[in-house]
Amino acid sequence: MSHTDPFHDEPDWDALARFHAGESTPDEAASVRAWLAAHPADAALLEQVHGVADARLAPPAVELTADDVERALARMHSAMDAAMVTSIDAARRRPPAHPIRTLWWVTGAAAAAAAIIVVATRSTSNGSSTATQAAAATVAAGHATSTAVGEREELRLPDGTVVLLGPASRITVASAYGHGGRDVALDGVARFTVKHDASAPFVVRAGTVVIRDIGTVFTVQASAGATVHATVAVSEGAVSLGSERDTTRAVKLAAGDRAEVGADGRIVAQSGRAGDTDFAWTRGVLAFDDASMGEVKDALRRWYGVSLTVDSTLASRRLTATFEHQPVDEVLHAIALALGASAVRDGSAASLRMNTAPH
């Protein structure tokens, strides 16, 4: 197919993209215009998809609010639905020589939907995210908020500290927050981006575990009933980590460090060992790195609402695996394979049992 004569019976989508971007040669542009004139229905749909993308990519004249983003996404989804219906109808009228090209219309609309997200999260002059600022709900002193299974939510505390609350987790803000102290209680998983104030230390209490900020970004994963009661990983700054069960010992963790606190209060610090697995959940990724079955059970409960029972022969096994937006049955099957076990699920209950050797 010639670069200057891109069309025969079917459109050349690369040529259409170059034309829309203003990168066609004069000869190619003339061929594109001629083809569009001869195919008004396809030309109209092309204009619709590109028009939506252009409108979303244009920098907004005013700062976007959360409601603005929601309305824009709703309009975007409507345009995507219309594009999909039109492309399917067109395919029925004229089967394409290359069926995959029919998907271009839907792909183009999806790209336009992604564009609105990029525009909505553009940085302000201070480097923060406009959409994040608008969308984050403020939790007042003396109040609590929680997330559902599989849900993450960004929250803002009265002093500007930002919390990303993980799935099936709860945070409670002390009633005296901001008046000489800044204490919160956590049940579950959270990332804290703390606004440092030397006169009012920021303190997270997760059961008997106490984390004091020294100006930082860190994650806490508290697992009630598990052998490892809490895991703390620091990505910026430093924290002081202690336990109410052992007030004589505290450990300082710097950026890149992690620590595990046992149910008995014993702290095991690991210098420079904070890794991607510790922060993967903030991106919606479920990752295990030599995790105990207790940690696996806790994660499946938070992410999928599944209560997992593990055969006693598997209780001491460890798991290393990563899952990204996969259905729970696929996750259970992969875990079972990794452990040489079988998985059975009945609604919100699941079990892992060791495979028996054939007789």
C-alpha positions as CSV (number, residue, x, y, z in Angstrom):
1,M,0.0,0.0,0.0
2,S,1.6,3.3,-1.1
3,H,2.2,6.0,1.5
4,T,0.8,8.6,-0.9
5,D,-2.2,6.5,-1.8
6,P,-3.3,4.8,1.5
7,F,-6.8,3.6,0.6
8,H,-8.2,0.9,-1.6
9,D,-11.3,-0.9,-0.3
10,E,-10.5,-0.4,3.3
11,P,-9.1,2.6,5.3
12,D,-5.5,2.9,6.4
13,W,-5.8,3.8,10.1
14,D,-2.2,4.9,10.4
15,A,-2.8,7.4,7.5
16,L,-6.0,8.6,9.3
17,A,-4.0,9.2,12.5
18,R,-1.3,11.1,10.7
19,F,-3.9,13.2,8.9
20,H,-5.6,14.1,12.2
21,A,-2.2,14.9,13.8
22,G,-1.3,17.1,10.8
23,E,1.6,14.9,9.8
24,S,0.5,13.8,6.4
25,T,2.4,14.6,3.2
26,P,0.4,16.8,0.8
27,D,-0.3,13.7,-1.5
28,E,-1.4,11.6,1.5
29,A,-3.6,14.4,2.9
30,A,-5.4,14.7,-0.5
31,S,-6.0,10.9,-0.6
32,V,-7.4,11.0,3.0
33,R,-9.8,13.9,2.1
34,A,-11.0,12.1,-1.0
35,W,-11.7,8.9,1.0
36,L,-13.5,10.8,3.8
37,A,-15.7,12.5,1.2
38,A,-16.6,9.1,-0.3
39,H,-17.4,7.6,3.1
40,P,-19.5,10.1,5.0
41,A,-20.6,7.7,7.7
42,D,-17.1,6.7,8.7
43,A,-15.9,10.3,8.4
44,A,-18.6,11.4,10.9
45,L,-17.6,8.7,13.4
46,L,-14.0,9.6,13.0
47,E,-14.8,13.2,13.7
48,Q,-16.8,12.2,16.7
49,V,-14.0,10.2,18.3
50,H,-11.3,12.7,17.5
51,G,-13.5,15.6,18.6
52,V,-13.9,14.0,22.0
53,A,-10.2,13.3,22.3
54,D,-9.3,16.9,21.3
55,A,-11.8,18.4,23.7
56,R,-10.4,16.3,26.6
57,L,-6.8,17.0,25.8
58,A,-7.2,20.7,25.7
59,P,-6.0,22.3,29.0
60,P,-9.1,23.3,31.0
61,A,-9.6,27.0,31.6
62,V,-10.5,26.5,35.2
63,E,-9.3,24.0,37.9
64,L,-11.3,20.8,37.7
65,T,-13.4,19.6,40.6
66,A,-14.3,16.0,41.4
67,D,-17.8,16.6,40.0
68,D,-16.2,18.0,36.8
69,V,-14.2,14.8,36.4
70,E,-17.3,12.6,37.0
71,R,-19.4,14.5,34.4
72,A,-16.6,14.4,31.9
73,L,-16.1,10.6,32.3
74,A,-19.9,10.1,32.0
75,R,-19.8,12.0,28.7
76,M,-16.8,10.0,27.6
77,H,-18.5,6.7,28.3
78,S,-21.5,7.8,26.3
79,A,-19.3,8.6,23.4
80,M,-17.5,5.3,23.7
81,D,-20.8,3.4,23.7
82,A,-22.0,5.3,20.6
83,A,-18.7,4.6,18.8
84,M,-18.9,0.9,19.6
85,V,-22.5,0.6,18.4
86,T,-21.7,2.4,15.2
87,S,-18.6,0.3,14.5
88,I,-20.6,-2.9,15.0
89,D,-23.3,-1.8,12.7
90,A,-20.8,-0.8,10.1
91,A,-19.1,-4.2,10.4
92,R,-22.4,-6.0,9.8
93,R,-23.0,-3.9,6.6
94,R,-19.5,-4.4,5.3
95,P,-17.2,-7.1,6.8
96,P,-13.7,-5.7,6.9
97,A,-10.8,-7.4,5.1
98,H,-8.9,-7.1,8.4
99,P,-11.4,-7.6,11.3
100,I,-9.1,-6.2,13.9
101,R,-9.4,-2.8,12.3
102,T,-13.1,-2.6,13.4
103,L,-11.7,-2.3,17.0
104,W,-9.9,0.9,16.1
105,W,-13.1,2.9,16.8
106,V,-13.4,1.5,20.3
107,T,-9.7,1.8,20.9
108,G,-9.8,5.4,19.8
109,A,-12.6,6.2,22.2
110,A,-10.8,4.4,25.1
111,A,-7.7,6.5,24.4
112,A,-9.9,9.6,24.6
113,A,-11.2,8.4,28.0
114,A,-7.6,8.0,29.2
115,A,-6.9,11.6,28.0
116,I,-9.5,13.1,30.4
117,I,-7.8,11.3,33.3
118,V,-4.4,12.7,32.3
119,V,-5.9,16.2,32.1
120,A,-7.7,15.9,35.3
121,T,-4.6,14.9,37.2
122,R,-2.3,17.5,35.8
123,S,0.1,19.0,38.4
124,T,-0.4,22.4,39.9
125,S,2.4,24.9,40.5
126,N,3.3,23.2,43.8
127,G,3.6,19.8,42.2
128,S,0.5,18.3,43.7
129,S,-2.4,16.6,41.9
130,T,-5.4,18.8,41.2
131,A,-7.8,15.8,40.9
132,T,-6.4,14.2,44.1
133,Q,-6.9,17.5,46.0
134,A,-10.4,17.8,44.8
135,A,-11.4,14.2,45.2
136,A,-9.9,13.5,48.6
137,A,-12.5,13.6,51.4
138,T,-11.5,15.3,54.6
139,V,-11.8,13.3,57.8
140,A,-12.5,15.6,60.8
141,A,-11.1,15.2,64.3
142,G,-13.1,12.7,66.3
143,H,-14.4,10.9,63.2
144,A,-13.7,7.6,61.5
145,T,-14.0,6.3,57.9
146,S,-13.6,2.9,56.4
147,T,-13.3,1.3,53.0
148,A,-15.2,-1.7,51.5
149,V,-13.6,-5.0,50.4
150,G,-11.4,-4.3,47.4
151,E,-11.8,-0.5,47.7
152,R,-9.0,2.1,48.2
153,E,-9.8,5.7,49.1
154,E,-7.6,8.8,49.4
155,L,-8.4,10.9,52.4
156,R,-7.2,14.2,53.8
157,L,-6.7,14.9,57.5
158,P,-7.4,18.3,59.1
159,D,-3.7,19.3,58.9
160,G,-3.3,18.4,55.2
161,T,-1.7,15.0,55.8
162,V,-2.9,12.6,53.1
163,V,-3.9,9.0,53.7
164,L,-4.5,6.3,51.1
165,L,-6.7,3.8,52.9
166,G,-6.4,0.3,51.6
167,P,-9.2,-2.3,51.2
168,A,-11.5,-3.3,54.1
169,S,-9.6,-0.8,56.4
170,R,-10.6,1.8,58.9
171,I,-9.0,4.9,60.2
172,T,-10.1,6.9,63.3
173,V,-8.9,10.4,63.9
174,A,-8.5,11.4,67.6
175,S,-10.9,14.0,68.9
176,A,-7.9,16.2,70.0
177,Y,-6.2,16.0,66.6
178,G,-4.3,19.2,65.9
179,H,-4.4,20.3,69.5
180,G,-0.9,19.4,70.8
181,G,-1.0,16.0,69.1
182,R,-2.0,14.2,65.9
183,D,-3.0,10.7,66.7
184,V,-4.9,8.3,64.4
185,A,-5.9,4.6,64.9
186,L,-5.6,2.2,62.0
187,D,-7.2,-1.2,61.5
188,G,-6.0,-2.5,58.1
189,V,-3.7,-1.0,55.5
190,A,-2.8,2.6,54.7
191,R,-0.1,4.9,53.2
192,F,0.5,8.1,55.0
193,T,2.0,11.2,53.4
194,V,2.6,13.3,56.5
195,K,2.7,17.1,56.8
196,H,5.5,17.4,59.3
197,D,5.1,19.5,62.4
198,A,7.8,19.1,65.0
199,S,5.5,20.7,67.7
200,A,2.8,18.1,67.1
201,P,4.1,14.6,66.3
202,F,2.0,12.5,64.0
203,V,1.3,9.1,65.6
204,V,-0.3,6.0,64.1
205,R,-1.6,3.3,66.4
206,A,-2.3,-0.1,64.9
207,G,-3.3,-2.4,67.7
208,T,-0.3,-2.3,70.1
209,V,2.0,-1.0,67.4
210,V,3.0,2.7,67.6
211,I,4.5,4.6,64.6
212,R,5.7,8.1,65.1
213,D,6.5,10.3,62.1
214,I,9.7,12.1,61.7
215,G,8.5,13.8,58.4
216,T,7.9,11.0,55.9
217,V,5.9,8.8,53.5
218,F,5.2,5.3,54.8
219,T,2.8,2.4,54.7
220,V,1.4,0.3,57.5
221,Q,-0.2,-3.1,57.1
222,A,-1.8,-4.4,60.3
223,S,-3.0,-8.0,60.4
224,A,-5.0,-8.8,63.5
225,G,-4.5,-12.4,64.5
226,A,-1.6,-13.1,62.2
227,T,1.9,-14.0,63.3
228,V,3.2,-10.7,61.9
229,H,1.0,-8.2,63.6
230,A,2.1,-5.2,61.5
231,T,4.5,-4.3,58.7
232,V,5.9,-0.8,58.2
233,A,7.7,0.3,55.1
234,V,9.2,3.8,54.6
235,S,9.6,5.4,51.2
236,E,10.6,8.9,52.3
237,G,11.9,10.5,55.5
238,A,11.9,8.4,58.7
239,V,9.7,7.0,61.4
240,S,10.2,5.8,65.0
241,L,8.6,2.4,65.5
242,G,7.7,1.0,68.9
243,S,5.2,-1.2,70.7
244,E,3.0,-0.5,73.7
245,R,3.9,-4.0,74.9
246,D,7.6,-3.1,75.0
247,T,7.9,0.7,75.7
248,T,11.7,0.4,76.4
249,R,12.6,-0.3,72.8
250,A,11.9,1.8,69.7
251,V,13.5,1.4,66.2
252,K,14.2,4.2,63.8
253,L,13.4,3.4,60.2
254,A,14.8,5.6,57.3
255,A,13.8,5.7,53.7
256,G,14.0,2.3,52.1
257,D,13.7,0.4,55.5
258,R,11.0,-1.9,56.6
259,A,10.1,-3.7,59.8
260,E,7.8,-6.4,61.0
261,V,6.2,-6.4,64.4
262,G,5.2,-9.7,65.9
263,A,2.1,-10.3,68.0
264,D,4.4,-10.4,71.0
265,G,5.6,-6.9,70.2
266,R,9.0,-7.9,69.0
267,I,10.3,-5.7,66.2
268,V,12.4,-7.1,63.4
269,A,13.9,-4.2,61.3
270,Q,15.3,-4.8,57.8
271,S,17.6,-2.0,56.6
272,G,17.1,-1.1,52.9
273,R,14.6,-4.0,52.4
274,A,11.5,-2.0,51.6
275,G,10.6,-3.2,48.1
276,D,7.9,-2.9,45.5
277,T,5.8,-5.6,47.2
278,D,5.3,-3.2,50.2
279,F,3.8,-0.5,48.0
280,A,2.2,-2.5,45.2
281,W,-1.3,-2.3,46.9
282,T,-1.3,1.5,46.4
283,R,-1.5,0.8,42.7
284,G,-4.2,-1.9,43.1
285,V,-1.7,-4.8,42.8
286,L,-1.8,-7.7,45.2
287,A,1.7,-8.8,45.8
288,F,3.2,-11.4,48.1
289,D,6.9,-11.8,48.8
290,D,7.6,-14.9,51.0
291,A,4.3,-14.2,52.7
292,S,2.9,-16.4,55.5
293,M,-0.4,-18.1,55.1
294,G,-1.8,-15.7,57.7
295,E,-0.8,-12.7,55.5
296,V,-2.3,-14.4,52.5
297,K,-5.6,-15.1,54.3
298,D,-5.7,-11.4,55.5
299,A,-5.1,-10.1,52.0
300,L,-7.8,-12.3,50.4
301,R,-10.3,-11.1,53.0
302,R,-9.5,-7.5,52.3
303,W,-9.3,-7.6,48.5
304,Y,-11.9,-10.2,47.7
305,G,-14.1,-10.7,50.8
306,V,-13.1,-14.3,50.9
307,S,-12.5,-16.2,54.1
308,L,-9.7,-18.7,53.4
309,T,-9.2,-21.9,55.4
310,V,-5.8,-23.5,55.0
311,D,-5.1,-27.2,55.7
312,S,-2.7,-27.7,58.6
313,T,-0.2,-29.3,56.3
314,L,0.1,-26.0,54.5
315,A,0.1,-23.7,57.5
316,S,3.8,-23.2,57.4
317,R,4.2,-22.6,53.7
318,R,5.3,-19.3,52.2
319,L,4.0,-17.6,49.1
320,T,5.6,-15.3,46.5
321,A,3.2,-14.2,43.8
322,T,1.7,-11.1,42.2
323,F,-1.8,-10.5,41.0
324,E,-3.2,-7.5,39.1
325,H,-7.0,-7.2,38.7
326,Q,-7.5,-10.9,38.5
327,P,-10.8,-12.7,39.5
328,V,-10.6,-14.4,42.9
329,D,-11.0,-17.9,41.3
330,E,-7.9,-17.3,39.2
331,V,-6.0,-16.0,42.3
332,L,-7.0,-19.1,44.3
333,H,-6.0,-21.4,41.5
334,A,-2.6,-19.8,41.1
335,I,-2.0,-20.0,44.9
336,A,-3.0,-23.6,44.9
337,L,-0.6,-24.5,42.1
338,A,2.3,-22.6,43.8
339,L,1.7,-24.6,47.0
340,G,1.0,-28.0,45.4
341,A,-2.5,-27.8,46.7
342,S,-6.1,-27.8,45.6
343,A,-8.5,-24.8,46.0
344,V,-12.2,-25.0,46.5
345,R,-14.5,-22.0,46.8
346,D,-18.1,-21.8,47.9
347,G,-19.3,-18.1,47.8
348,S,-17.2,-16.1,50.3
349,A,-15.6,-19.2,51.8
350,A,-12.6,-21.0,50.3
351,S,-10.2,-23.7,51.3
352,L,-6.7,-24.9,50.4
353,R,-5.9,-28.5,50.9
354,M,-2.7,-30.4,50.2
355,N,-2.9,-32.6,47.1
356,T,-2.8,-36.3,48.0
357,A,-0.3,-38.5,46.2
358,P,-2.0,-41.1,43.8
359,H,-2.1,-44.6,45.1
